[in-house]
Amino acid sequence: MKRFIITANWKLNGNNFLINNFIQNIKNYLSKNIITNTIIFAPPIPYINNIKDQIKNKHFFLGAQNVDTNLFGAFTGEISINMLQDINVQYVIIGHSERRLFHNESNEYIAKKFQIIKSKNMIPILCIGENIQEKSSKKSEIVCQKQLDVILKLSDENIFKNSIIAYEPVWAIGTGKTADIQYICKMHQFIKKYITENSNVHTNEIIIQYGGSVNLSNIQNFLNIDEINGVLLGNSSLNYNQFIKIIEIVNQTYNK
Ligand code: PGA
């Protein structure tokens, strides 16, 4: 049976009412259905404990949308990896294009986050991907390569074991335009090949999700494809009906 990983990134969305509604519906679904794929839920941090206390399922995990590179001290507004570990977060999204763009996060800074997450035996979800200008000038591979290089250089050769990469072309995020499957497969193959050639990690150990406008009407396109090990959902994870239906489709496909 193949393992397919669905990550839900709620970004800066939600409130108590929406989260409680979401929890009730997911709980209900999980109590009646056996899921075998992995679901990682990354809400805004204030809601994590509520979710942790209410949803208990061995395939359901908590994720954070960011982490600081410092462990403690005078860094107002930041959250450390120790704090995330303390509240049972196992996965941390880093390098999202929104953080690269709006918070000027560099490849080097993201690589530090990657190392800190790994040092705690937690799992980074490293987002990489090109923007539209880079795609138009045929620089997609070189952009991804640079985003991976800093991590490969900073760290030991097993660094990409127990890690997730989310290939998210920036032009596909929140736009309703998904990349076509051949293009995604080509990029995923490139990423896998580049990592295997530059580290000690075997192709089968590399997990790559695709992210960018995945929704209920197109989810089927991303399933049963060797190169795609999961999806990272933004908008379509906010609506529990849509999210549950996506989980259901994935479940049915991989349990046949
Ligand atoms: P989207 O977001 O599904 O809304 O395109 C994906 C993401 O930002 O990771």
Residues whose N, C-alpha, C, O or C-beta is under 5 A from the ligand:
A	BS01	PGA	N9 A172 I173 G174 T175 G211 G212 S213 V214 L232 L233 G234 N235 S236
